[in-house]
Amino acid sequence: MTKPNDVKYSITKMVFFLLFKPTRFDEIDKELIAQTSFQNELSNIQKSQVLRKALFNSFLLIVIAALVGMAIAFASSCINFCITSRTNAYVQIVGSMVLLWGTLFVRGYELETWKSNTYAEQINQVIYRGMYCFGTSIMVYSLFNTQCS
């Protein structure tokens, strides 16, 4: 089986192909699969489509989380709610901790199956995305909230 170091393209170049030349990405990917002994359910479809969709969906999810944080900050300023700079620092710490916790929590290969449809895999993704959205909302709130004078 081919090891990552045996592949003739760097990850950086492959990311470039994914974003700007998806057909070239798919050609290289098919070459790699043909050279190796591993196959999976995506080998017959264009993986660039799957990756580009995931990239767009994750961007959209984070934008929505940021908008939620801004909306909460705006709503709290409308009712004259303010927090001290010290409390705001604690809010930022909590937001950072949730983001980092979500990053360290996510499980990969130890849960992975060929179809990626077990409950453990699905729950893993839901918890990870939920923590990331919650942490992002907290961080954006801390940036947009009204601080007491």
C-alpha positions in Angstrom: 0.0 0.0 0.0 1.2 3.5 -0.8 2.3 5.6 2.1 1.5 9.4 2.2 5.2 10.1 1.6 5.2 8.0 -1.6 2.6 10.2 -3.3 4.0 12.5 -5.9 1.8 15.5 -5.0 1.9 17.5 -1.9 -1.1 18.1 0.3 -0.9 21.8 -0.5 -1.0 21.1 -4.3 -3.9 18.7 -3.8 -5.9 21.4 -1.8 -5.2 23.8 -4.7 -6.5 21.2 -7.2 -9.6 20.6 -5.0 -10.5 24.2 -4.9 -9.6 25.4 -8.3 -9.2 22.3 -10.6 -11.6 19.7 -9.2 -11.4 17.5 -12.3 -7.6 17.3 -12.0 -8.0 16.4 -8.3 -10.3 13.5 -9.3 -7.9 12.3 -11.9 -5.0 12.2 -9.4 -7.2 10.5 -6.8 -8.2 7.8 -9.3 -4.6 7.3 -10.2 -3.7 6.9 -6.5 -6.5 4.4 -5.9 -5.5 2.4 -9.0 -1.9 2.2 -7.6 -2.9 1.2 -4.1 -4.9 -1.7 -2.6 -7.4 0.5 -0.8 -10.9 1.2 -2.1 -14.0 2.7 -0.6 -17.6 3.6 -1.5 -16.4 7.0 -2.9 -14.0 5.5 -5.4 -16.6 5.6 -8.2 -17.8 9.2 -7.7 -16.0 12.5 -7.8 -14.5 13.1 -4.3 -13.9 16.7 -5.2 -17.7 17.2 -5.1 -18.0 15.7 -1.7 -15.1 17.7 -0.3 -16.2 21.0 -1.9 -19.7 20.5 -0.5 -18.3 19.8 2.9 -16.2 22.9 2.7 -19.2 25.1 1.7 -21.5 23.5 4.3 -19.0 24.0 7.1 -18.4 27.6 6.1 -22.2 28.2 6.1 -22.5 26.6 9.5 -19.9 28.9 11.0 -21.4 32.0 9.4 -24.8 31.0 11.0 -23.1 30.5 14.4 -21.4 33.9 14.1 -24.8 35.5 13.2 -26.4 33.9 16.3 -23.6 35.4 18.5 -24.1 38.8 16.9 -27.9 38.6 17.3 -27.6 37.7 21.0 -25.1 40.6 21.5 -27.5 43.0 19.6 -30.5 41.8 21.6 -28.7 42.2 24.9 -27.7 45.8 24.0 -31.3 46.5 23.1 -32.4 45.7 26.7 -29.5 47.7 28.1 -27.6 44.6 29.3 -23.9 45.1 29.6 -21.0 43.1 31.1 -17.8 44.2 32.6 -14.5 43.7 30.8 -13.5 41.1 33.3 -16.7 39.1 32.7 -16.1 39.5 29.0 -12.7 38.0 29.4 -14.3 35.0 31.2 -16.8 34.7 28.3 -13.9 34.6 25.8 -12.1 31.9 27.9 -15.3 29.8 28.0 -15.7 30.2 24.2 -12.1 29.2 23.6 -12.4 26.2 25.8 -15.5 25.0 24.1 -13.8 25.3 20.7 -10.7 23.5 21.8 -12.7 20.8 23.6 -14.7 20.1 20.5 -11.5 19.9 18.5 -9.8 17.5 20.9 -13.0 15.5 21.4 -13.7 14.6 17.8 -12.9 10.9 17.0 -11.7 9.8 13.6 -10.2 6.5 12.6 -11.1 4.6 15.8 -14.8 5.0 14.9 -14.7 5.0 11.2 -16.5 2.3 9.1 -16.7 1.7 5.4 -20.1 3.3 5.1 -19.6 6.0 7.8 -23.2 5.6 9.0 -23.0 4.0 12.4 -24.7 5.9 15.3 -21.3 6.5 16.9 -20.0 8.2 13.8 -23.1 10.3 13.4 -23.2 11.3 17.1 -19.5 12.1 16.9 -20.2 14.6 14.1 -23.2 16.1 15.7 -21.4 16.7 19.0 -18.4 18.1 17.2 -20.4 20.5 15.1 -22.6 21.5 18.0 -19.6 22.3 20.2 -18.0 24.3 17.4 -21.1 26.3 16.7 -21.7 27.0 20.4 -18.1 28.0 20.9 -18.1 30.2 17.8 -21.3 31.9 19.0 -19.9 32.6 22.4 -16.7 34.1 20.9 -18.6 36.3 18.5 -20.9 37.4 21.3 -17.9 38.4 23.4 -16.6 40.5 20.5 -19.9 42.3 19.8 -21.4 42.7 23.3 -21.8 46.0 25.1 -19.3 46.5 27.9 -20.3 48.5 31.0 -18.4 51.7 31.5 
